Amino acid sequence: MNWSGMYTLLAKEVWRFLKVTVQTILTPVVTSLLYLLVFGQALEEHVQIFEGVNYINFLIPGLMMMNMIQNAFANSSSSLIQSKMNGNIIFVLLAPLSVLEFYIAFTLAAVLRGLLVGIVVYIAVQPFLDLPVHSWGYAVGFALLGSATLGTLGIIGGVLSTKFDQLAAFQNFVILPLSFLSGVFYSLYSLPETWQTISRFNPFFYMVDGFRYGFFGQSDIEPGTSLAVAGSFFVVLALLTLWMLHKGYKIRH
Amino acid sequence: MAACTPSRGVSFDIEQGEFFGLLGPNGAGKSTLINTMAGLVRASDGNIAVMGHDTVSAYRQSRAALGVVPQELVYDPFFSVRELLRLQSGYFGLRRNDDWIDELLTTLDLGNKADANMHDLSGGMKRRVLIAQAMVHKPSVLVLDEPTAGVDVDLRQQLWEFTTRLHEQGHTIVLTTHYLEEAEALCDRIAIIDQGELVALDSKHALLERCPERKLTLVLEDASINLPPRLEEKVVERDSNRLVLMLDKRHMRIGEVLQAIQTHGIELIDLHIEEPGLEEVFMQITRKDKGVRA
């Protein structure tokens, strides 16, 4: 393993998003607070999903996860598409880095951005709410899994896209609907049966639900099942990405 | 140093320590060949080795031995020059490389631009940074893909001096260029590729020998003289006081022409000899390749 090379690529990817924190960290925090304000205030009186959990509190883990996964996706995908469009991706391709090192560096950077966004959102809502943590293990585990999965999807999106437009389509027509319809704002059981069935095919649902279990000890689905589904989804995506990178698909022509 | 046999029969060795020129018209496949060497392009067939390391099966060693200066002025807009060099260094496993980075910055006259963003640098400066990036891991082989395209005369001279110095220090240099005088001035050996095929590979001197005709221009008091038939057939242009002859330097001496003029008692006002250059050789080879007689 070229540990030092992999570490440098990871550091570069982290450094890159830290250079534009207004866009990469602050914006998602503000968006989350706005969601909280609008949905939380409007619906708090009317909706109670888990026993003993008011709606605003219910909303927070979902919003955290939605932001984590969207930002993890944005990190790897935008870095890749930009370096492909600028042409500076060659500096990484010329280096003695293996496909696995490339994958780990990009995914870990996406995970770090996801976690950072999640933590900042968590801190930002503290003055207003009292959010319990039932199990740090599940909370952190699903945060890592969700960010890593979306970081991997970001690599796939970045590799497949040859124009910003294509990536925007991938982001707006795949990632955004899947994250909005993942149970961030509602419980699976508040949906009609057909939509419940459809939701069960959305892998993001298991990430949100499992993450929420970490806070309240309550969830729509058994957290072990969510872990198995989300974990399998991640493994399949990771293998697919490694295969694509190994083939040099749309990167090494 | 590098043995390569990618598609369509391009197969040759570049010796270690050589200054090697890779020439060819636009679209001939020079950049493709270089990119294949660097692993940026996958060869459909055949293989390339850098310093004995196969670019696919031993890619870590082959990439560590190779520095590539790309043709396009590409850069990551997020970082300063020094940051870019540190990152590039790190990719190659060199974490504490500031002494060499400083040396490169000084040598390439970039010392006062270390903290500048690439955005703010001129084209020539950007080109130097690309060279520094290619050299940051001290590769044995340096590939320069049209390094002097679009740079001013001063910078071109500096780049020539820099690459010559690297060559003297034992680096193998592979240069592609459109400027044939550049290849003629710097390269020991030259390959000419055209339409993806190797059409010539020889030492510079041997290539130049392929075009033995030198152009002799004479300015005379009166150019309407009758030269001996052997010389007369070599005249390609004539006006009232000017004669232009193409002479095969292997068989015909300039003295012979001057003697003929002297015999006629005509005053020679001026004389100009143009030796054949790589450009003529290049034109001859690439035209022949397309089935056109030179």
Interface residues (C-beta under 8 A of the other chain):
Chain A: N2 S4 G5 Y7 T8 L9 A11 K12 W15 R16 K19 S83 N86 G87 N88 I90 F91 V92 L93 L94 A95 P96 L97 S98 G248 R252 H253
Chain B: A38 G39 L40 V41 R42 Y59 R60 Q61 R63 A64 L66 V68 P70 E72 V74 Y75 D76 P77 F78 F79 L84 L87 Q88 S89 G90 Y91 F92 G93 L94 R95 Q133
